């Protein structure tokens, strides 16, 4: 990545909120839902990358690799949320993930669709059996939500736990994968729900 080819971003709407997708020449460097102002999220990513992501113009011939990565990500996310995709096949740029965190996230990728594993089970799969807390940190700080299925990692007692402070999103994703039908989109915390007509 050089000053001539900065990271690029797009925002894609989804049932769990807007998803920020940032690409580099090496692939998708971050893909995650976010709340709050976009500029604050872009600033956070810029600090991590030490480069300011620019909005992607899908007609920009100077970045055909970025356009292809965005199109693949958007298509695969839509297929996933429609219940038509169980695995993601996207080029991921792991530069923001190092050491055991990467090993833990790669182990998370091996959890089958519709199933869950405990933090301790993921630690064992990642090669450090006593590192359940480190797995929790890896899941909480991953730059790749949804496409690296950290929502499939649960507490030892089987309870879901948090998901970046949004447990309703984690519940939605687990239900999407385990349920026979597509669940209703999560509502914002504290929002009043309208009862279904009888």
Secondary structure by P-SEA (a helix, b strand, c coil): ccccccbbbbbbbccccbbbbbbccccccbbbbbcccaaaaaaaaaaaacbbbccccccccccaaaaaaaaaaaaaaaaaaacccccccccccccccccaaaaaaaaaaaccccccccaaaaaaaaccccaaaaaaaaaaccccccccccccccccccccccccccaaaaaaaaaaaccccccccccccccccccccc
